[in-house]
Amino acid sequence: MRILVVEDDASLARALTNLLSEEGHAADHVGSGEAALDVLRTEPYGAVILDIGLPDMSGLEVLRNLRSAGESVPVLLLTARDAIADRVRGLDEGADDYLSKPFAGSELLARLRALIRRGGGDAAPRLTVGSLTCDPAAQTAEVNGRRLDLPRREWAVLFQLAAQSGKVVPKERLSAQVFAFDDDVGPNALEVYITRLRKKLAPDGPAIRNLRGLGYMLSA
Ligand code: CA
């Protein structure tokens, strides 16, 4: 999943993006509220980790801006220890969860998994497209009960196509949903993943169609 880290402490931000990458996410980092709002207007993130103490505005202000713009992306707030008022306000402003600094990486990942599982609402966590089932919480996929062996990027591509099944997903959008800005991927990376996925989905899984010039579509 593509995740945005909003944190002005460079070393903490680096630790967070490393942790997220190891967990199989594509993580981007910005250091100010303004930059966060900018990037959230254009990039499709699956979740945001948002520090309250930012140099230009409070993380709570970023959150309020997001929610008043109708943006429902799940947000995990990072608050100072014992800042109970901040947590209460954060939840009131539409944060999905919070974590007090300092925290263990394992706890952050557990909270994030729970957040993603809830999907910002009570949507059914599993996606089914014909014989294919995707479990976003476990990041696994099965075709007729046969578990697909999917490295994280392939899983991310398949999950995005399944979440938008029956629709044409433009290549640029799919790339934006799967890769972080500084991911080291070549121009044909997406095609490579699609080719591998087709082999793994065959013969009894749904097909990934390439609509030339338009994008990809997964359909049962
Ligand atoms: Ca901070």
py3Dmol code that shows the C-alpha trace and the ligand (Angstrom):
import py3Dmol

protein = """\
ATOM      1  CA  MET A   1       0.000   0.000   0.000  1.00  0.00           C
ATOM      2  CA  ARG A   2       1.216   3.525  -0.669  1.00  0.00           C
ATOM      3  CA  ILE A   3       1.611   5.466   2.570  1.00  0.00           C
ATOM      4  CA  LEU A   4       2.462   9.101   3.295  1.00  0.00           C
ATOM      5  CA  VAL A   5       4.587   9.972   6.323  1.00  0.00           C
ATOM      6  CA  VAL A   6       4.184  13.596   7.499  1.00  0.00           C
ATOM      7  CA  GLU A   7       6.959  14.264  10.008  1.00  0.00           C
ATOM      8  CA  ASP A   8       9.514  17.090  10.280  1.00  0.00           C
ATOM      9  CA  ASP A   9      12.016  15.109  12.342  1.00  0.00           C
ATOM     10  CA  ALA A  10      14.199  13.781   9.514  1.00  0.00           C
ATOM     11  CA  SER A  11      15.670  10.835  11.388  1.00  0.00           C
ATOM     12  CA  LEU A  12      12.296   9.645  12.677  1.00  0.00           C
ATOM     13  CA  ALA A  13      10.838  10.073   9.191  1.00  0.00           C
ATOM     14  CA  ARG A  14      13.638   7.980   7.715  1.00  0.00           C
ATOM     15  CA  ALA A  15      13.142   5.283  10.330  1.00  0.00           C
ATOM     16  CA  LEU A  16       9.418   5.241   9.567  1.00  0.00           C
ATOM     17  CA  THR A  17       9.790   5.027   5.795  1.00  0.00           C
ATOM     18  CA  ASN A  18      12.371   2.223   6.204  1.00  0.00           C
ATOM     19  CA  LEU A  19      10.047   0.359   8.540  1.00  0.00           C
ATOM     20  CA  LEU A  20       7.147   0.730   6.122  1.00  0.00           C
ATOM     21  CA  SER A  21       9.238  -0.416   3.158  1.00  0.00           C
ATOM     22  CA  GLU A  22      10.314  -3.519   5.058  1.00  0.00           C
ATOM     23  CA  GLU A  23       6.648  -4.240   5.733  1.00  0.00           C
ATOM     24  CA  GLY A  24       5.990  -4.109   1.985  1.00  0.00           C
ATOM     25  CA  HIS A  25       4.552  -0.623   1.631  1.00  0.00           C
ATOM     26  CA  ALA A  26       5.584   2.155  -0.727  1.00  0.00           C
ATOM     27  CA  ALA A  27       6.296   5.113   1.572  1.00  0.00           C
ATOM     28  CA  ASP A  28       6.670   8.804   0.747  1.00  0.00           C
ATOM     29  CA  HIS A  29       7.762  11.450   3.222  1.00  0.00           C
ATOM     30  CA  VAL A  30       7.041  15.180   3.556  1.00  0.00           C
ATOM     31  CA  GLY A  31       8.163  17.472   6.378  1.00  0.00           C
ATOM     32  CA  SER A  32       5.455  20.139   6.539  1.00  0.00           C
ATOM     33  CA  GLY A  33       1.689  20.496   6.641  1.00  0.00           C
ATOM     34  CA  GLU A  34       1.610  22.513   3.437  1.00  0.00           C
ATOM     35  CA  ALA A  35       3.588  19.865   1.561  1.00  0.00           C
ATOM     36  CA  ALA A  36       1.303  17.158   2.953  1.00  0.00           C
ATOM     37  CA  LEU A  37      -1.864  18.903   1.763  1.00  0.00           C
ATOM     38  CA  ASP A  38      -0.255  19.505  -1.635  1.00  0.00           C
ATOM     39  CA  VAL A  39       0.725  15.909  -2.218  1.00  0.00           C
ATOM     40  CA  LEU A  40      -2.539  14.530  -0.814  1.00  0.00           C
ATOM     41  CA  ARG A  41      -4.468  16.562  -3.371  1.00  0.00           C
ATOM     42  CA  THR A  42      -2.841  14.696  -6.238  1.00  0.00           C
ATOM     43  CA  GLU A  43      -1.505  11.332  -5.033  1.00  0.00           C
ATOM     44  CA  PRO A  44      -3.649   8.349  -4.056  1.00  0.00           C
ATOM     45  CA  TYR A  45      -2.456   7.204  -0.609  1.00  0.00           C
ATOM     46  CA  GLY A  46      -3.856   4.214   1.248  1.00  0.00           C
ATOM     47  CA  ALA A  47      -3.022   5.709   4.654  1.00  0.00           C
ATOM     48  CA  VAL A  48      -1.314   8.724   6.253  1.00  0.00           C
ATOM     49  CA  ILE A  49       0.931   8.794   9.315  1.00  0.00           C
ATOM     50  CA  LEU A  50       0.620  12.361  10.548  1.00  0.00           C
ATOM     51  CA  ASP A  51       2.721  14.045  13.227  1.00  0.00           C
ATOM     52  CA  ILE A  52       0.931  16.747  15.220  1.00  0.00           C
ATOM     53  CA  GLY A  53       4.034  18.901  15.754  1.00  0.00           C
ATOM     54  CA  LEU A  54       4.883  20.316  12.321  1.00  0.00           C
ATOM     55  CA  PRO A  55       6.847  23.522  11.592  1.00  0.00           C
ATOM     56  CA  ASP A  56       4.206  25.420   9.594  1.00  0.00           C
ATOM     57  CA  MET A  57       0.884  24.229  10.998  1.00  0.00           C
ATOM     58  CA  SER A  58      -0.413  21.668  13.450  1.00  0.00           C
ATOM     59  CA  GLY A  59      -1.076  18.155  12.193  1.00  0.00           C
ATOM     60  CA  LEU A  60      -4.601  18.702  13.536  1.00  0.00           C
ATOM     61  CA  GLU A  61      -5.008  21.543  11.058  1.00  0.00           C
ATOM     62  CA  VAL A  62      -3.830  19.299   8.241  1.00  0.00           C
ATOM     63  CA  LEU A  63      -6.367  16.714   9.354  1.00  0.00           C
ATOM     64  CA  ARG A  64      -9.197  19.266   9.521  1.00  0.00           C
ATOM     65  CA  ASN A  65      -8.325  20.484   6.020  1.00  0.00           C
ATOM     66  CA  LEU A  66      -8.340  16.940   4.689  1.00  0.00           C
ATOM     67  CA  ARG A  67     -11.636  15.986   6.231  1.00  0.00           C
ATOM     68  CA  SER A  68     -13.386  19.201   5.252  1.00  0.00           C
ATOM     69  CA  ALA A  69     -12.295  18.497   1.672  1.00  0.00           C
ATOM     70  CA  GLY A  70     -14.137  15.165   1.962  1.00  0.00           C
ATOM     71  CA  GLU A  71     -10.914  13.131   1.947  1.00  0.00           C
ATOM     72  CA  SER A  72     -11.469   9.875   3.839  1.00  0.00           C
ATOM     73  CA  VAL A  73      -7.950   8.402   3.703  1.00  0.00           C
ATOM     74  CA  PRO A  74      -7.196   6.606   7.013  1.00  0.00           C
ATOM     75  CA  VAL A  75      -5.023   8.783   9.300  1.00  0.00           C
ATOM     76  CA  LEU A  76      -2.817   7.620  12.150  1.00  0.00           C
ATOM     77  CA  LEU A  77      -1.806  10.599  14.337  1.00  0.00           C
ATOM     78  CA  LEU A  78       1.519  10.799  16.136  1.00  0.00           C
ATOM     79  CA  THR A  79       1.195  12.758  19.375  1.00  0.00           C
ATOM     80  CA  ALA A  80       3.524  13.771  22.178  1.00  0.00           C
ATOM     81  CA  ARG A  81       3.416  11.588  25.250  1.00  0.00           C
ATOM     82  CA  ASP A  82       0.676  12.590  27.708  1.00  0.00           C
ATOM     83  CA  ALA A  83      -0.872  15.065  25.251  1.00  0.00           C
ATOM     84  CA  ILE A  84      -4.370  13.792  26.013  1.00  0.00           C
ATOM     85  CA  ALA A  85      -6.064  16.944  24.733  1.00  0.00           C
ATOM     86  CA  ASP A  86      -4.359  16.500  21.342  1.00  0.00           C
ATOM     87  CA  ARG A  87      -5.528  12.901  21.069  1.00  0.00           C
ATOM     88  CA  VAL A  88      -9.097  13.797  21.911  1.00  0.00           C
ATOM     89  CA  ARG A  89      -9.073  16.650  19.410  1.00  0.00           C
ATOM     90  CA  GLY A  90      -7.448  14.449  16.817  1.00  0.00           C
ATOM     91  CA  LEU A  91     -10.134  11.799  17.116  1.00  0.00           C
ATOM     92  CA  ASP A  92     -12.799  14.519  17.045  1.00  0.00           C
ATOM     93  CA  GLU A  93     -11.263  15.947  13.881  1.00  0.00           C
ATOM     94  CA  GLY A  94     -11.466  12.578  12.142  1.00  0.00           C
ATOM     95  CA  ALA A  95      -8.233  10.739  12.925  1.00  0.00           C
ATOM     96  CA  ASP A  96      -8.688   6.969  12.779  1.00  0.00           C
ATOM     97  CA  ASP A  97      -6.172   6.217  15.506  1.00  0.00           C
ATOM     98  CA  TYR A  98      -3.237   7.768  17.345  1.00  0.00           C
ATOM     99  CA  LEU A  99       0.095   6.686  18.715  1.00  0.00           C
ATOM    100  CA  SER A 100       2.112   8.498  21.412  1.00  0.00           C
ATOM    101  CA  LYS A 101       5.806   9.132  20.953  1.00  0.00           C
ATOM    102  CA  PRO A 102       8.018   7.319  21.634  1.00  0.00           C
ATOM    103  CA  PHE A 103       6.572   4.136  20.182  1.00  0.00           C
ATOM    104  CA  ALA A 104       7.851   0.756  19.048  1.00  0.00           C
ATOM    105  CA  GLY A 105       7.942   0.090  15.315  1.00  0.00           C
ATOM    106  CA  SER A 106       6.014  -3.118  15.858  1.00  0.00           C
ATOM    107  CA  GLU A 107       3.163  -1.217  17.510  1.00  0.00           C
ATOM    108  CA  LEU A 108       2.991   1.303  14.695  1.00  0.00           C
ATOM    109  CA  LEU A 109       2.771  -1.513  12.155  1.00  0.00           C
ATOM    110  CA  ALA A 110       0.078  -3.285  14.167  1.00  0.00           C
ATOM    111  CA  ARG A 111      -2.008  -0.098  14.385  1.00  0.00           C
ATOM    112  CA  LEU A 112      -1.538   0.495  10.694  1.00  0.00           C
ATOM    113  CA  ARG A 113      -2.669  -3.032   9.843  1.00  0.00           C
ATOM    114  CA  ALA A 114      -5.784  -2.541  11.955  1.00  0.00           C
ATOM    115  CA  LEU A 115      -6.430   0.791  10.258  1.00  0.00           C
ATOM    116  CA  ILE A 116      -6.068  -0.703   6.792  1.00  0.00           C
ATOM    117  CA  ARG A 117      -8.259  -3.661   7.787  1.00  0.00           C
ATOM    118  CA  ARG A 118     -10.982  -1.260   8.839  1.00  0.00           C
ATOM    119  CA  GLY A 119     -10.417   0.621   5.600  1.00  0.00           C
ATOM    120  CA  GLY A 120     -11.570   3.855   7.221  1.00  0.00           C
ATOM    121  CA  GLY A 121     -15.046   2.361   7.599  1.00  0.00           C
ATOM    122  CA  ASP A 122     -16.569  -1.064   8.015  1.00  0.00           C
ATOM    123  CA  ALA A 123     -16.172  -2.206   4.424  1.00  0.00           C
ATOM    124  CA  ALA A 124     -15.753  -5.927   3.898  1.00  0.00           C
ATOM    125  CA  PRO A 125     -12.023  -6.520   4.124  1.00  0.00           C
ATOM    126  CA  ARG A 126     -11.795  -9.184   1.421  1.00  0.00           C
ATOM    127  CA  LEU A 127     -12.139  -8.519  -2.287  1.00  0.00           C
ATOM    128  CA  THR A 128     -13.483 -11.144  -4.647  1.00  0.00           C
ATOM    129  CA  VAL A 129     -13.226 -11.054  -8.436  1.00  0.00           C
ATOM    130  CA  GLY A 130     -14.519 -14.332  -9.880  1.00  0.00           C
ATOM    131  CA  SER A 131     -12.243 -17.087  -8.595  1.00  0.00           C
ATOM    132  CA  LEU A 132      -9.791 -14.562  -7.123  1.00  0.00           C
ATOM    133  CA  THR A 133      -9.882 -13.491  -3.464  1.00  0.00           C
ATOM    134  CA  CYS A 134      -7.609 -10.735  -2.084  1.00  0.00           C
ATOM    135  CA  ASP A 135      -7.113 -10.236   1.638  1.00  0.00           C
ATOM    136  CA  PRO A 136      -5.706  -6.736   2.151  1.00  0.00           C
ATOM    137  CA  ALA A 137      -4.976  -7.261   5.850  1.00  0.00           C
ATOM    138  CA  ALA A 138      -2.802 -10.310   5.218  1.00  0.00           C
ATOM    139  CA  GLN A 139      -1.650  -9.068   1.777  1.00  0.00           C
ATOM    140  CA  THR A 140      -2.435 -12.444   0.255  1.00  0.00           C
ATOM    141  CA  ALA A 141      -4.405 -13.581  -2.767  1.00  0.00           C
ATOM    142  CA  GLU A 142      -5.912 -16.927  -3.765  1.00  0.00           C
ATOM    143  CA  VAL A 143      -7.404 -18.324  -6.954  1.00  0.00           C
ATOM    144  CA  ASN A 144      -9.873 -21.135  -6.241  1.00  0.00           C
ATOM    145  CA  GLY A 145      -8.159 -21.614  -2.898  1.00  0.00           C
ATOM    146  CA  ARG A 146      -4.705 -21.786  -4.530  1.00  0.00           C
ATOM    147  CA  ARG A 147      -2.440 -19.292  -2.762  1.00  0.00           C
ATOM    148  CA  LEU A 148      -0.523 -17.060  -5.176  1.00  0.00           C
ATOM    149  CA  ASP A 149       3.115 -16.429  -4.377  1.00  0.00           C
ATOM    150  CA  LEU A 150       3.241 -12.640  -4.727  1.00  0.00           C
ATOM    151  CA  PRO A 151       6.140 -10.331  -3.868  1.00  0.00           C
ATOM    152  CA  ARG A 152       4.906  -7.041  -2.439  1.00  0.00           C
ATOM    153  CA  ARG A 153       4.812  -4.989  -5.645  1.00  0.00           C
ATOM    154  CA  GLU A 154       2.941  -7.681  -7.551  1.00  0.00           C
ATOM    155  CA  TRP A 155       0.517  -7.934  -4.688  1.00  0.00           C
ATOM    156  CA  ALA A 156       0.012  -4.171  -4.689  1.00  0.00           C
ATOM    157  CA  VAL A 157      -0.688  -4.096  -8.438  1.00  0.00           C
ATOM    158  CA  LEU A 158      -3.140  -6.982  -8.200  1.00  0.00           C
ATOM    159  CA  PHE A 159      -4.910  -5.497  -5.192  1.00  0.00           C
ATOM    160  CA  GLN A 160      -5.397  -2.138  -6.907  1.00  0.00           C
ATOM    161  CA  LEU A 161      -6.771  -3.819 -10.034  1.00  0.00           C
ATOM    162  CA  ALA A 162      -9.085  -6.004  -7.915  1.00  0.00           C
ATOM    163  CA  ALA A 163     -10.312  -2.980  -5.945  1.00  0.00           C
ATOM    164  CA  GLN A 164     -11.233  -1.362  -9.272  1.00  0.00           C
ATOM    165  CA  SER A 165     -12.272  -4.564 -11.078  1.00  0.00           C
ATOM    166  CA  GLY A 166     -14.385  -4.190 -14.174  1.00  0.00           C
ATOM    167  CA  LYS A 167     -13.013  -0.684 -14.663  1.00  0.00           C
ATOM    168  CA  VAL A 168     -10.160   0.476 -16.833  1.00  0.00           C
ATOM    169  CA  VAL A 169      -7.352   1.684 -14.563  1.00  0.00           C
ATOM    170  CA  PRO A 170      -5.040   4.120 -16.359  1.00  0.00           C
ATOM    171  CA  LYS A 171      -1.368   3.139 -16.141  1.00  0.00           C
ATOM    172  CA  GLU A 172      -0.398   6.454 -14.548  1.00  0.00           C
ATOM    173  CA  ARG A 173      -2.959   6.000 -11.799  1.00  0.00           C
ATOM    174  CA  LEU A 174      -1.949   2.414 -11.158  1.00  0.00           C
ATOM    175  CA  SER A 175       1.715   3.466 -10.933  1.00  0.00           C
ATOM    176  CA  ALA A 176       0.810   6.285  -8.548  1.00  0.00           C
ATOM    177  CA  GLN A 177      -1.088   3.856  -6.317  1.00  0.00           C
ATOM    178  CA  VAL A 178       1.714   1.331  -6.199  1.00  0.00           C
ATOM    179  CA  PHE A 179       5.043   3.180  -6.343  1.00  0.00           C
ATOM    180  CA  ALA A 180       6.481   5.860  -4.046  1.00  0.00           C
ATOM    181  CA  PHE A 181       8.146   8.939  -5.588  1.00  0.00           C
ATOM    182  CA  ASP A 182      11.680   7.769  -4.995  1.00  0.00           C
ATOM    183  CA  ASP A 183      11.075   4.119  -5.810  1.00  0.00           C
ATOM    184  CA  ASP A 184      13.750   2.958  -8.187  1.00  0.00           C
ATOM    185  CA  VAL A 185      11.505   1.635 -10.954  1.00  0.00           C
ATOM    186  CA  GLY A 186      12.019   1.762 -14.685  1.00  0.00           C
ATOM    187  CA  PRO A 187       9.400   2.861 -17.236  1.00  0.00           C
ATOM    188  CA  ASN A 188       8.404  -0.740 -17.953  1.00  0.00           C
ATOM    189  CA  ALA A 189       8.116  -1.883 -14.344  1.00  0.00           C
ATOM    190  CA  LEU A 190       4.343  -1.998 -14.437  1.00  0.00           C
ATOM    191  CA  GLU A 191       4.313  -4.115 -17.611  1.00  0.00           C
ATOM    192  CA  VAL A 192       6.732  -6.547 -15.994  1.00  0.00           C
ATOM    193  CA  TYR A 193       4.484  -6.948 -12.946  1.00  0.00           C
ATOM    194  CA  ILE A 194       1.405  -7.387 -15.128  1.00  0.00           C
ATOM    195  CA  THR A 195       3.132 -10.128 -17.155  1.00  0.00           C
ATOM    196  CA  ARG A 196       4.094 -11.993 -13.980  1.00  0.00           C
ATOM    197  CA  LEU A 197       0.621 -11.619 -12.533  1.00  0.00           C
ATOM    198  CA  ARG A 198      -1.020 -13.004 -15.669  1.00  0.00           C
ATOM    199  CA  LYS A 199       1.143 -16.126 -15.437  1.00  0.00           C
ATOM    200  CA  LYS A 200       0.216 -16.597 -11.802  1.00  0.00           C
ATOM    201  CA  LEU A 201      -3.490 -15.988 -12.325  1.00  0.00           C
ATOM    202  CA  ALA A 202      -3.637 -18.491 -15.233  1.00  0.00           C
ATOM    203  CA  PRO A 203      -5.381 -20.700 -16.066  1.00  0.00           C
ATOM    204  CA  ASP A 204      -8.381 -20.375 -13.750  1.00  0.00           C
ATOM    205  CA  GLY A 205      -8.042 -16.819 -12.425  1.00  0.00           C
ATOM    206  CA  PRO A 206      -9.483 -13.580 -13.801  1.00  0.00           C
ATOM    207  CA  ALA A 207      -7.799 -11.984 -16.813  1.00  0.00           C
ATOM    208  CA  ILE A 208      -5.889  -8.719 -16.865  1.00  0.00           C
ATOM    209  CA  ARG A 209      -6.720  -6.989 -20.115  1.00  0.00           C
ATOM    210  CA  ASN A 210      -4.532  -4.306 -21.625  1.00  0.00           C
ATOM    211  CA  LEU A 211      -6.677  -1.692 -23.314  1.00  0.00           C
ATOM    212  CA  ARG A 212      -4.096  -0.021 -25.450  1.00  0.00           C
ATOM    213  CA  GLY A 213      -3.621   3.622 -24.624  1.00  0.00           C
ATOM    214  CA  LEU A 214      -6.202   3.427 -21.831  1.00  0.00           C
ATOM    215  CA  GLY A 215      -4.882   1.137 -19.148  1.00  0.00           C
ATOM    216  CA  TYR A 216      -5.465  -2.244 -17.521  1.00  0.00           C
ATOM    217  CA  MET A 217      -8.647  -3.944 -16.453  1.00  0.00           C
ATOM    218  CA  LEU A 218      -9.138  -6.994 -14.263  1.00  0.00           C
ATOM    219  CA  SER A 219     -12.356  -8.857 -14.905  1.00  0.00           C
ATOM    220  CA  ALA A 220     -13.744 -12.239 -13.929  1.00  0.00           C
TER     221      ALA A 220
END
"""
ligand_1 = """\
1
CA
Ca 7.386 16.867 14.729
"""
view = py3Dmol.view(width=600, height=400)
view.addModel(protein, "pdb")
view.setStyle({"model": 0}, {"cartoon": {"style": "trace"}})
view.addModel(ligand_1, "xyz")
view.setStyle({"model": 1}, {"stick": {}})
view.zoomTo()
view.show()
